[in-house]
Amino acid sequence: MLSTTNRSIFTRSAMMRLGIGWGAVLAMLAAGPLLEAPLPGAPLVLVLAAIVGVILICSFGVVHEAEHLARRLGDPYGSLVLTLSIVLIEVVLISAVMLGPGEHATIARDSVMAVSMIILNAVIGLSLLVGGIRHGDMEHNRTGASAYLGMLVVLVSLAFALPALIGDAGSYTVGQEIPIIVLTLGLYAFFLIRQMGQQAENFREVDPRLLAAPSLGAAVPREREHITVILAKHRTEILLRLGLLVVTVLPIVLLSHDMATLLDDGLDRLGAPVALSGILIAMIVFLPESITSVRAAMQGEIQRVSNLCHGALVSTVGLTIPAVLIIGLLTGQPVVLAESPVGLALLGITLLLSVATFAAKKVTAVSGAAHLVLFAVYGITVFS
């Protein structure tokens, strides 16, 4: 008989998600010869929609397990597990597109740019708006937010601005790529060490309403157990949830190549903007975490929103860009990272607004509305 811990982890929903994910993988293997391009329009749309649906179901499963780990471990460790799980999925999908048929020199740029706009403007904007309307002005940990935004200014500049100035046709040269990879990964690793070590307190809730009111559902205990104590006390649960998270991620990895191939074919037929492929990947990957962030805002956990959103973007830029540059080096594919002047202007305005928003002691619904307007402008530029 399953123990109580096992029953709480291996729920009917978790088993259903696994069955759907691995069932889809087996179905795609069996139907492989029937899905060779070019597919007629209607079957292509149906198969692509089914694959995207399965990837979303599995993504929600990954986020579900990561959320449980996040609650068990506490911030910033918990939010880090969640964001790294999401970034892993994104890196897999982008890599699948790069290694698939066709030319996809800008897929990493388009995806990370879309992620930046979705997270910094759409998700944070909506979170601040609904959280501000429900709870009023919300206090956050300004030191932690400043650390995130400082990282983003450097990482985004290395990813999108510098290649246009020192690179070749929007790409870093081979001699430039290696030091950029090393510097980016080194900075990100140092940030993680500090975030999980001496600066962990900078990423925890400070709003007095959360500290004093457990009834809000977002209380933060004043006395926290050390992470080593938590790991020792709940080792079985943590290992089982990590194992379930991994086997739920695998179907996403295995289905990503088929999705990339069909998506490329479909967008070519529609004559859609090149950037739309990256935007769709960003939307698929970050939908579950976006829902998590908005839920946290509705509970008044604005520092958790910052940890999820800013942390996810720092991880995305800090890991995805080096990953695609390494793939480009190994395969000889060009990786165009330089953003257009319009894109750089939007990124610059977004970062300035983010600094203004989180430099204040409390965040407000008005700032959320401003972020949402910027996201709408980004949508206009994509189809202009």
C-alpha positions as CSV (number, residue, x, y, z in Angstrom):
1,M,0.0,0.0,0.0
2,L,1.2,3.5,-0.9
3,S,2.3,5.6,2.0
4,T,0.5,8.9,2.6
5,T,3.5,10.8,1.1
6,N,3.4,8.7,-2.0
7,R,-0.4,9.1,-2.4
8,S,-0.1,12.9,-2.1
9,I,2.6,12.9,-4.9
10,F,1.4,10.2,-7.3
11,T,-2.1,11.6,-7.6
12,R,-4.6,10.6,-10.3
13,S,-3.9,14.0,-12.0
14,A,-0.2,13.4,-12.0
15,M,-0.6,9.9,-13.4
16,M,-3.0,11.2,-16.1
17,R,-0.5,13.8,-17.2
18,L,2.2,11.2,-17.4
19,G,-0.1,8.9,-19.4
20,I,-1.1,11.6,-21.9
21,G,2.5,12.8,-22.3
22,W,4.1,9.3,-22.9
23,G,1.0,8.2,-24.8
24,A,1.6,11.1,-27.2
25,V,5.3,10.2,-27.6
26,L,4.4,6.6,-28.5
27,A,1.7,7.8,-30.9
28,M,4.1,10.1,-32.7
29,L,6.7,7.3,-33.0
30,A,4.0,4.9,-34.5
31,A,2.6,7.6,-36.8
32,G,6.0,8.9,-37.9
33,P,5.8,7.8,-41.6
34,L,2.3,9.3,-41.9
35,L,3.4,12.7,-40.7
36,E,6.2,13.4,-43.2
37,A,6.0,16.8,-44.9
38,P,4.1,18.1,-46.6
39,L,1.0,17.4,-44.7
40,P,-2.4,18.8,-45.9
41,G,-3.5,21.9,-44.0
42,A,-6.2,20.5,-41.8
43,P,-4.2,17.4,-40.5
44,L,-1.2,19.7,-39.9
45,V,-3.2,22.1,-37.8
46,L,-4.8,19.2,-35.8
47,V,-1.6,17.4,-35.2
48,L,0.2,20.6,-34.2
49,A,-2.6,21.6,-31.9
50,A,-2.5,18.1,-30.3
51,I,1.2,18.3,-29.7
52,V,1.1,21.8,-28.3
53,G,-1.8,20.7,-26.0
54,V,0.2,17.8,-24.7
55,I,3.2,20.0,-24.1
56,L,1.0,22.4,-22.2
57,I,-0.5,19.6,-20.1
58,C,3.0,18.3,-19.2
59,S,4.3,21.8,-18.6
60,F,1.5,22.4,-16.1
61,G,2.5,19.1,-14.5
62,V,6.1,20.3,-14.2
63,V,5.0,23.5,-12.7
64,H,2.7,21.7,-10.3
65,E,5.6,19.6,-8.9
66,A,7.9,22.6,-8.9
67,E,5.3,24.6,-6.9
68,H,5.1,21.9,-4.3
69,L,8.9,21.9,-4.0
70,A,8.9,25.7,-3.9
71,R,6.5,25.7,-0.9
72,R,8.5,23.0,0.8
73,L,11.9,24.6,0.3
74,G,10.8,28.3,0.7
75,D,12.2,31.3,-1.2
76,P,14.5,31.8,-2.9
77,Y,15.2,28.1,-3.3
78,G,11.7,27.2,-4.3
79,S,11.2,29.9,-6.9
80,L,14.6,28.9,-8.3
81,V,13.4,25.3,-8.8
82,L,10.3,26.5,-10.6
83,T,12.1,29.0,-12.8
84,L,14.9,26.5,-13.8
85,S,12.2,23.9,-14.7
86,I,10.6,26.4,-17.0
87,V,13.9,27.6,-18.5
88,L,14.8,23.9,-19.2
89,I,11.7,23.5,-21.2
90,E,12.4,26.7,-23.2
91,V,16.0,25.7,-24.0
92,V,14.8,22.3,-25.2
93,L,12.1,23.8,-27.5
94,I,14.5,26.4,-28.9
95,S,17.2,23.8,-29.5
96,A,14.7,21.6,-31.3
97,V,13.8,24.4,-33.7
98,M,17.5,25.2,-34.3
99,L,18.4,21.6,-35.0
100,G,15.2,21.0,-37.1
101,P,14.8,21.7,-40.9
102,G,15.0,25.2,-42.3
103,E,17.0,28.3,-41.3
104,H,16.3,29.6,-37.8
105,A,19.2,31.9,-37.1
106,T,17.0,34.3,-35.1
107,I,14.9,31.9,-33.1
108,A,16.8,32.4,-29.9
109,R,16.7,36.2,-30.2
110,D,13.0,36.1,-31.0
111,S,12.1,33.7,-28.2
112,V,14.1,35.5,-25.5
113,M,12.9,38.9,-26.7
114,A,9.3,37.6,-26.5
115,V,10.0,36.1,-23.0
116,S,11.3,39.5,-21.9
117,M,8.2,41.3,-23.1
118,I,5.8,38.7,-21.8
119,I,7.4,38.5,-18.3
120,L,8.5,42.1,-17.7
121,N,5.3,43.7,-19.2
122,A,2.4,41.2,-19.5
123,V,2.9,39.0,-16.5
124,I,4.3,41.6,-14.1
125,G,1.9,44.2,-15.4
126,L,-1.1,41.9,-14.8
127,S,0.2,40.8,-11.4
128,L,0.7,44.3,-10.2
129,L,-2.7,45.4,-11.5
130,V,-4.7,42.6,-9.9
131,G,-2.6,42.5,-6.8
132,G,-2.8,46.3,-6.4
133,I,-6.6,46.4,-6.9
134,R,-7.1,43.6,-4.4
135,H,-4.6,44.5,-1.7
136,G,-3.6,48.1,-2.4
137,D,0.0,49.2,-2.5
138,M,2.2,46.2,-1.8
139,E,5.7,46.3,-0.1
140,H,8.5,44.2,-1.6
141,N,12.2,43.6,-1.0
142,R,13.9,46.4,-2.9
143,T,17.4,44.9,-2.5
144,G,16.4,41.7,-4.2
145,A,14.5,43.4,-7.0
146,S,17.6,45.7,-7.5
147,A,19.8,42.6,-7.8
148,Y,17.5,41.1,-10.4
149,L,17.3,44.2,-12.5
150,G,21.0,44.9,-12.3
151,M,21.6,41.4,-13.7
152,L,19.0,41.9,-16.5
153,V,20.6,45.2,-17.6
154,V,23.9,43.5,-18.1
155,L,22.6,40.2,-19.6
156,V,20.1,41.8,-22.0
157,S,22.9,44.2,-23.2
158,L,25.2,41.3,-23.9
159,A,22.5,39.3,-25.6
160,F,20.8,41.9,-27.8
161,A,22.8,45.2,-28.0
162,L,26.4,44.3,-28.1
163,P,26.2,41.9,-31.1
164,A,24.9,44.8,-33.2
165,L,28.0,46.9,-32.3
166,I,30.9,44.5,-32.3
167,G,29.5,41.4,-34.1
168,D,29.3,40.4,-37.8
169,A,25.8,40.8,-39.4
170,G,24.1,40.6,-36.0
171,S,26.1,37.6,-34.7
172,Y,29.1,37.3,-32.5
173,T,32.2,36.1,-34.2
174,V,33.7,32.8,-32.9
175,G,36.4,34.7,-31.1
176,Q,33.7,36.8,-29.3
177,E,31.3,34.0,-28.6
178,I,33.5,32.0,-26.2
179,P,34.3,34.9,-23.8
180,I,30.6,36.0,-23.9
181,I,29.5,32.4,-23.0
182,V,32.1,32.2,-20.2
183,L,31.2,35.7,-18.8
184,T,27.5,35.1,-19.0
185,L,27.6,31.8,-17.3
186,G,30.1,33.0,-14.7
187,L,28.0,36.0,-13.8
188,Y,24.8,33.9,-13.6
189,A,26.6,31.2,-11.4
190,F,27.9,33.9,-9.0
191,F,24.4,35.4,-8.8
192,L,22.9,32.0,-7.9
193,I,25.6,31.3,-5.2
194,R,24.8,34.7,-3.6
195,Q,21.0,34.3,-4.0
196,M,21.1,30.9,-2.3
197,G,23.7,31.8,0.3
198,Q,24.5,35.1,2.0
199,Q,21.9,37.2,0.2
200,A,18.9,34.7,0.5
201,E,17.1,37.1,2.8
202,N,17.0,39.7,0.0
203,F,14.5,37.6,-1.9
204,R,12.0,36.9,0.9
205,E,8.7,38.6,1.6
206,V,8.8,41.8,3.7
207,D,5.2,43.0,3.6
208,P,4.0,43.2,7.2
209,R,0.6,42.0,6.2
210,L,2.0,38.7,5.1
211,L,4.3,38.3,8.1
212,A,1.4,39.0,10.6
213,A,-1.6,37.5,8.9
214,P,-1.5,33.7,8.1
215,S,-5.1,33.9,7.0
216,L,-4.0,35.6,3.8
217,G,-2.6,32.2,2.7
218,A,0.8,33.8,2.0
219,A,2.3,34.1,5.4
220,V,6.0,33.9,5.9
221,P,7.1,32.5,9.2
222,R,9.5,34.7,11.2
223,E,11.7,31.7,12.1
224,R,12.8,29.7,9.1
225,E,14.4,26.3,9.1
226,H,17.8,26.2,7.4
227,I,17.7,24.6,3.9
228,T,19.9,21.7,5.1
229,V,17.4,20.9,7.8
230,I,14.5,21.0,5.3
231,L,16.3,18.7,2.9
232,A,17.1,16.2,5.7
233,K,13.5,16.2,7.1
234,H,11.7,15.9,3.8
235,R,14.2,14.0,1.7
236,T,11.8,11.3,0.5
237,E,9.2,13.8,-0.6
238,I,11.7,16.1,-2.3
239,L,13.4,13.2,-4.2
240,L,10.1,11.7,-5.3
241,R,8.8,15.1,-6.6
242,L,12.1,15.7,-8.4
243,G,11.8,12.3,-10.0
244,L,8.2,13.0,-11.1
245,L,9.2,16.4,-12.4
246,V,11.9,14.8,-14.6
247,V,9.7,12.1,-16.1
248,T,7.0,14.7,-16.8
249,V,9.6,16.9,-18.6
250,L,10.8,14.1,-20.9
251,P,7.7,13.9,-23.1
252,I,8.2,17.7,-23.7
253,V,11.7,17.0,-24.8
254,L,10.8,14.1,-27.1
255,L,7.8,16.0,-28.7
256,S,9.6,19.2,-29.2
257,H,11.3,18.2,-32.5
258,D,7.9,17.2,-34.1
259,M,6.4,20.5,-32.9
260,A,9.2,22.5,-34.3
261,T,9.0,20.8,-37.7
262,L,5.2,21.2,-38.0
263,L,5.3,24.8,-36.7
264,D,7.9,25.8,-39.2
265,D,5.8,24.3,-42.0
266,G,2.6,25.9,-40.9
267,L,4.1,29.4,-40.4
268,D,5.8,29.3,-43.8
269,R,2.5,28.5,-45.5
270,L,0.8,31.4,-43.6
271,G,3.6,33.8,-44.5
272,A,3.6,34.8,-40.8
273,P,6.3,37.1,-39.3
274,V,9.5,35.4,-38.6
275,A,9.4,36.4,-34.9
276,L,6.0,34.6,-34.4
277,S,7.7,31.2,-34.0
278,G,9.7,32.5,-31.1
279,I,6.7,34.3,-29.6
280,L,4.6,31.0,-29.7
281,I,7.4,29.1,-28.0
282,A,7.6,31.8,-25.3
283,M,3.8,31.7,-24.8
284,I,3.7,27.9,-24.6
285,V,6.6,27.7,-22.1
286,F,5.6,30.5,-19.7
287,L,1.8,30.1,-19.6
288,P,1.9,27.9,-16.5
289,E,4.4,30.2,-14.6
290,S,2.3,33.2,-15.7
291,I,-0.7,31.7,-14.0
292,T,1.4,31.0,-10.9
293,S,2.6,34.6,-10.7
294,V,-0.9,36.1,-11.0
295,R,-2.2,33.7,-8.3
296,A,0.7,34.8,-6.1
297,A,-0.2,38.5,-6.7
298,M,-3.8,37.8,-5.8
299,Q,-2.6,36.4,-2.4
300,G,-0.5,39.6,-1.9
301,E,2.9,37.8,-2.4
302,I,4.5,40.4,-4.5
303,Q,8.1,39.3,-3.6
304,R,7.2,35.9,-4.9
305,V,6.0,37.5,-8.1
306,S,9.3,39.2,-8.4
307,N,11.2,36.0,-7.7
308,L,9.2,34.1,-10.3
309,C,9.2,36.7,-13.0
310,H,12.6,38.5,-12.7
311,G,14.2,35.2,-11.6
312,A,12.8,33.4,-14.7
313,L,14.1,36.1,-17.0
314,V,17.5,36.2,-15.4
315,S,17.7,32.4,-15.8
316,T,16.3,32.5,-19.4
317,V,18.9,35.1,-20.6
318,G,21.7,33.7,-18.5
319,L,21.2,30.1,-19.7
320,T,19.4,30.2,-23.0
321,I,21.9,32.5,-24.8
322,P,25.0,30.5,-23.8
323,A,23.1,27.3,-24.7
324,V,22.3,28.5,-28.2
325,L,25.7,29.9,-28.8
326,I,27.2,26.6,-27.9
327,I,24.8,24.8,-30.2
328,G,25.8,27.3,-33.0
329,L,29.5,26.6,-32.3
330,L,29.1,22.8,-32.4
331,T,26.8,22.8,-35.5
332,G,28.3,25.7,-37.5
333,Q,24.9,27.5,-37.5
334,P,24.8,31.3,-37.4
335,V,23.1,32.7,-34.3
336,V,21.7,36.2,-34.9
337,L,21.2,38.0,-31.6
338,A,21.3,41.7,-32.5
339,E,17.8,43.2,-31.9
340,S,16.3,45.8,-34.2
341,P,16.4,49.5,-33.1
342,V,12.6,49.3,-32.3
343,G,13.2,46.2,-30.2
344,L,16.1,47.8,-28.4
345,A,14.0,50.9,-27.7
346,L,11.2,48.8,-26.2
347,L,13.7,46.8,-24.1
348,G,15.3,50.0,-22.9
349,I,12.0,51.6,-22.0
350,T,10.8,48.3,-20.3
351,L,14.0,48.2,-18.1
352,L,13.6,51.8,-17.2
353,L,10.0,51.3,-16.2
354,S,10.9,48.2,-14.3
355,V,13.6,50.1,-12.3
356,A,11.1,52.9,-11.6
357,T,8.4,50.4,-10.5
358,F,10.6,48.4,-8.1
359,A,12.7,51.2,-6.8
360,A,9.7,52.4,-4.9
361,K,9.1,51.0,-1.4
362,K,5.7,49.8,-2.6
363,V,4.4,48.7,-6.0
364,T,1.1,49.9,-7.3
365,A,-1.7,49.0,-9.8
366,V,-0.8,52.1,-11.8
367,S,2.6,50.7,-12.6
368,G,1.0,47.5,-13.6
369,A,-1.2,49.3,-16.1
370,A,1.9,51.1,-17.6
371,H,3.6,47.7,-18.1
372,L,0.5,46.3,-19.9
373,V,0.5,49.3,-22.3
374,L,4.1,48.6,-23.2
375,F,3.2,44.9,-23.9
376,A,0.4,46.1,-26.2
377,V,2.9,48.3,-28.1
378,Y,5.2,45.3,-28.5
379,G,2.4,43.4,-30.0
380,I,1.8,46.2,-32.5
381,T,5.5,46.2,-33.5
382,V,5.6,42.5,-34.2
383,F,2.9,42.8,-36.9
384,S,4.0,46.1,-38.3
